Amino acid sequence: MITRQDVVDQAGKIGFLDVGFTSAEPFDAHREFLETRQKEYGWAEAAGLALMKGADPKSILPEAKTVIVLMEVYFQQSFPRYMEGHFGRCYLDDDRITKDGLAQKIKAFRGFLRDNSIDSKVPFNLPHRVAAARAGMGTFGKNCLFYSSRVARKSSWVLPITVVVDHEFAPGEPTVELGCPDWCRNACIAACPTRALKGNATIDPQLCISYLTYFGDGLTPLHLREPMGLNVYGCDQCQNVCPRNSGWLAMDLPLNQKVFDRQSDFHLTKLLHMDEKYFTEKIWPHMFYMSPADIWRWKMNVARAMGNTNDSGFVGDLIKAFGENLDDRVKSMIGWALGKLGGPVAVKALKQWKAETQGIVHEEICDALKKAG
């Protein structure tokens, strides 16, 4: 039977930069946390994420004895500045649909285990960050993210992947604790535009920009639109300002050519005018949390981002998109964006639409006209 070191060596050959081990005992503290914070996390159960079930590895693999944690650094190459300005880095080279990168490494690792008579499961709902900390691979930040203690200059640009196995390996020494320096003075909390971070490593996920961009319910509330800035899908603000990440951000990384080659597909104007075919072929395979039925949310996010650019060059596209869309949430956000951008062309369009619309769209256009002067 293979040894713990055999697993570490093979994971390294496959391309994982760190490996940890923890027992398959239930994550009781994590379950209790979820139970006591249903107001913030109840939506996850309703969405089918089954976080409560994932707190027990044996619910995933009844014969589970160990959880192996593989560490992936998802920011090993630099991304175009345009893409970083609108999309979270962890989504820019996500292969959970295309399965042409990380998925191949996970498959190879599970093949190695299978060849050595070890059964495994790779669950989506097991608390992977908590598992990594319980395996002694790093600590948490006040922004609730996981920071490696051994790779990527001890930054948070890491993705722990949990593999539940039916073989017992010696566990690591847990490091389930905060690792932030006192002198940072809560930089991440101060920088969070929507005040999602509450201190003491707690967060209201439903105020997090990442949540709002792909899970938010309905028209984005008015008071959150400007704070959400240019983010269309995801957010890295709390990581960008973190002193624990400054070492990695100072690295001269090679360019991620795959992301560079497809950045034109993600131009704001193309996203605003895209149809279902364009979405399913060029966008969804890389950023899949929203289905074709949610194209309206993409376009609403884009319209809001355009308004926050303060670039009047987007006025024409916004006016065109108002006529293309039937969804009131998109139309409402286009009205808001034009009100924020202002100018005679925007005002003329808003005045015309004011006479033609009703309901929430009409209300947004009236407010936009006041803002546009």
RODO-577011 format. One record per residue (C-alpha): x, y, z; residue in one letter. Coordinates in steps of 0.5 Angstrom, whole numbers, padded with zeros to 4 digits, always signed. Layout:
REM residues N
XYZa/...
REM end
This chain:
REM residues 373
+0000+0000+0000m/+0002+0007-0002i/+0005+0011+0004t/+0004+0019+0006r/+0010+0021+0002q/+0008+0017-0004d/+0002+0021-0004v/+0006+0028-0003v/+0011+0026-0009d/+0006+0024-0014q/+0001+0030-0013a/+0008+0034-0014g/+0009+0031-0020k/+0002+0032-0023i/+0003+0039-0021g/+0000+0041-0015f/+0004+0045-0010l/+0002+0043-0004d/-0001+0037+0000v/-0004+0036+0006g/-0008+0031+0010f/-0014+0031+0015t/-0018+0026+0018s/-0025+0024+0016a/-0028+0027+0022e/-0034+0031+0021p/-0033+0039+0021f/-0038+0040+0027d/-0036+0047+0028a/-0037+0049+0021h/-0044+0045+0021r/-0046+0049+0028e/-0043+0056+0024f/-0048+0054+0018l/-0054+0053+0023e/-0053+0059+0027t/-0053+0064+0021r/-0058+0061+0017q/-0060+0068+0015k/-0054+0069+0011e/-0053+0062+0009y/-0060+0059+0008g/-0060+0061+0001w/-0054+0056-0001a/-0058+0050+0002e/-0064+0053-0002a/-0060+0053-0008a/-0058+0046-0008g/-0051+0047-0005l/-0052+0042+0001a/-0047+0045+0005l/-0050+0042+0011m/-0049+0035+0008k/-0042+0037+0006g/-0040+0038+0013a/-0039+0030+0014d/-0034+0027+0009p/-0038+0020+0011k/-0044+0023+0007s/-0040+0024+0001i/-0036+0017+0002l/-0039+0012+0007p/-0032+0009+0008e/-0028+0015+0009a/-0022+0015+0013k/-0018+0021+0011t/-0019+0028+0007v/-0013+0029+0002i/-0012+0037+0001v/-0009+0039-0006l/-0007+0046-0007m/-0008+0050-0013e/-0005+0057-0014v/-0010+0060-0019y/-0006+0066-0020f/+0001+0063-0023q/+0000+0067-0029q/-0002+0075-0030s/-0008+0077-0033f/-0010+0082-0038p/-0011+0089-0034r/-0018+0089-0037y/-0020+0082-0035m/-0018+0084-0028e/-0022+0090-0028g/-0029+0087-0029h/-0028+0080-0027f/-0025+0076-0021g/-0018+0073-0022r/-0021+0066-0020c/-0026+0065-0025y/-0021+0068-0031l/-0018+0061-0032d/-0024+0056-0029d/-0024+0050-0033d/-0030+0046-0029r/-0034+0046-0035i/-0028+0046-0041t/-0024+0041-0036k/-0018+0042-0040d/-0013+0044-0034g/-0014+0043-0027l/-0019+0038-0028a/-0014+0034-0032q/-0009+0034-0026k/-0015+0032-0021i/-0017+0026-0026k/-0009+0024-0026a/-0009+0024-0018f/-0015+0020-0017r/-0012+0015-0022g/-0006+0014-0018f/-0010+0013-0012l/-0015+0008-0016r/-0009+0004-0018d/-0007+0003-0011n/-0013+0001-0009s/-0016+0007-0006i/-0023+0010-0007d/-0024+0017-0007s/-0029+0023-0008k/-0028+0030-0010v/-0034+0033-0007p/-0036+0040-0009f/-0039+0042-0002n/-0034+0040+0003l/-0031+0046+0007p/-0025+0046+0003h/-0022+0052+0006r/-0023+0049+0013v/-0020+0042+0011a/-0014+0046+0009a/-0013+0049+0015a/-0015+0043+0019r/-0009+0040+0015a/-0004+0045+0017g/-0003+0048+0010m/-0005+0055+0012g/-0009+0060+0016t/-0015+0065+0015f/-0015+0072+0014g/-0020+0077+0016k/-0023+0077+0009n/-0025+0070+0011c/-0021+0067+0005l/-0015+0062+0006f/-0008+0064+0006y/-0003+0058+0005s/+0003+0058+0009s/+0008+0054+0004r/+0006+0057-0003v/+0005+0063-0007a/+0009+0067-0002r/+0004+0065+0003k/-0002+0069+0000s/-0009+0068-0001s/-0009+0066-0009w/-0010+0059-0008v/-0015+0054-0009l/-0016+0048-0004p/-0018+0042-0007i/-0021+0036-0002t/-0021+0029-0004v/-0024+0024+0001v/-0021+0017+0001v/-0022+0011+0004d/-0015+0010+0007h/-0012+0012+0013e/-0006+0017+0013f/-0003+0021+0019a/-0006+0028+0019p/-0003+0034+0019g/-0003+0039+0025e/-0009+0044+0025p/-0008+0051+0024t/-0015+0053+0024v/-0014+0061+0026e/-0013+0068+0024l/-0006+0069+0021g/-0007+0077+0020c/-0002+0082+0022p/-0004+0087+0027d/-0001+0093+0024w/-0005+0092+0017c/-0011+0095+0021r/-0017+0092+0018n/-0015+0094+0011a/-0019+0089+0007c/-0025+0091+0012i/-0024+0098+0010a/-0024+0097+0003a/-0030+0092+0002c/-0034+0097-0002p/-0041+0094+0000t/-0039+0093+0007r/-0040+0085+0007a/-0034+0084+0011l/-0036+0085+0019k/-0030+0084+0022g/-0027+0078+0026n/-0027+0074+0020a/-0034+0074+0019t/-0038+0076+0013i/-0045+0077+0010d/-0044+0073+0004p/-0051+0077+0001q/-0047+0083+0001l/-0041+0081-0002c/-0040+0083-0009i/-0038+0076-0012s/-0045+0074-0009y/-0049+0080-0012l/-0046+0079-0019t/-0048+0072-0020y/-0053+0070-0015f/-0057+0077-0013g/-0064+0077-0013d/-0067+0082-0018g/-0065+0089-0020l/-0059+0091-0016t/-0061+0095-0010p/-0060+0103-0011l/-0055+0104-0006h/-0051+0098-0008l/-0050+0100-0015r/-0044+0105-0015e/-0040+0101-0009p/-0040+0095-0014m/-0036+0099-0019g/-0034+0096-0025l/-0035+0089-0023n/-0039+0084-0028v/-0037+0077-0025y/-0033+0077-0018g/-0029+0081-0014c/-0022+0081-0011d/-0022+0088-0008q/-0021+0085-0001c/-0015+0081-0004q/-0012+0087-0007n/-0011+0091-0001v/-0009+0085+0003c/-0001+0086+0006p/-0001+0078+0006r/-0002+0078-0002n/+0003+0084-0003s/+0009+0079-0004g/+0005+0075-0010w/+0002+0082-0013l/+0010+0084-0014a/+0012+0078-0018m/+0013+0079-0025d/+0009+0073-0027l/+0008+0070-0035p/+0002+0072-0039l/-0004+0067-0039n/-0004+0067-0046q/-0011+0063-0046k/-0014+0069-0042v/-0011+0074-0047f/-0013+0071-0053d/-0021+0071-0051r/-0021+0078-0047q/-0024+0081-0053s/-0030+0076-0053d/-0031+0079-0046f/-0031+0087-0048h/-0037+0090-0045l/-0041+0092-0051t/-0041+0085-0053k/-0043+0082-0047l/-0049+0088-0047l/-0051+0086-0054h/-0050+0078-0054m/-0055+0073-0055d/-0056+0066-0053e/-0051+0063-0058k/-0046+0068-0056y/-0047+0067-0049f/-0047+0059-0049t/-0041+0059-0054e/-0036+0064-0051k/-0038+0066-0044i/-0042+0060-0040w/-0036+0055-0041p/-0031+0060-0037h/-0036+0063-0032m/-0042+0058-0031f/-0045+0060-0025y/-0051+0064-0029m/-0055+0060-0034s/-0057+0062-0041p/-0064+0064-0037a/-0060+0069-0033d/-0057+0073-0039i/-0061+0079-0036w/-0057+0079-0030r/-0050+0079-0034w/-0053+0085-0038k/-0056+0088-0032m/-0049+0088-0029n/-0045+0090-0035v/-0050+0096-0036a/-0049+0098-0028r/-0041+0097-0030a/-0042+0102-0036m/-0045+0107-0032g/-0039+0107-0027n/-0034+0108-0032t/-0036+0115-0033n/-0035+0114-0040d/-0040+0117-0044s/-0037+0113-0050g/-0042+0108-0048f/-0048+0112-0048v/-0050+0110-0055g/-0049+0102-0054d/-0054+0103-0048l/-0059+0107-0052i/-0059+0101-0057k/-0059+0096-0052a/-0065+0099-0049f/-0069+0097-0055g/-0066+0090-0056e/-0068+0088-0049n/-0075+0086-0046l/-0073+0085-0039d/-0075+0090-0034d/-0069+0089-0030r/-0064+0091-0036v/-0068+0097-0038k/-0068+0099-0031s/-0061+0099-0030m/-0059+0102-0037i/-0064+0108-0035g/-0060+0108-0029w/-0053+0108-0032a/-0055+0113-0037l/-0057+0118-0032g/-0050+0117-0028k/-0047+0118-0035l/-0051+0124-0037g/-0050+0129-0043g/-0055+0131-0048p/-0056+0125-0052v/-0057+0121-0046a/-0062+0126-0043v/-0066+0126-0050k/-0067+0118-0050a/-0069+0118-0043l/-0074+0123-0044k/-0077+0119-0050q/-0077+0113-0046w/-0081+0117-0040k/-0087+0118-0044a/-0087+0110-0047e/-0085+0106-0040t/-0089+0105-0034q/-0088+0101-0027g/-0080+0100-0025i/-0077+0102-0031v/-0081+0109-0031h/-0079+0110-0024e/-0072+0109-0026e/-0072+0113-0032i/-0075+0119-0028c/-0070+0118-0022d/-0064+0118-0028a/-0067+0124-0031l/-0066+0128-0024k/-0059+0125-0024k/-0057+0127-0031a/-0060+0134-0030g/
REM end
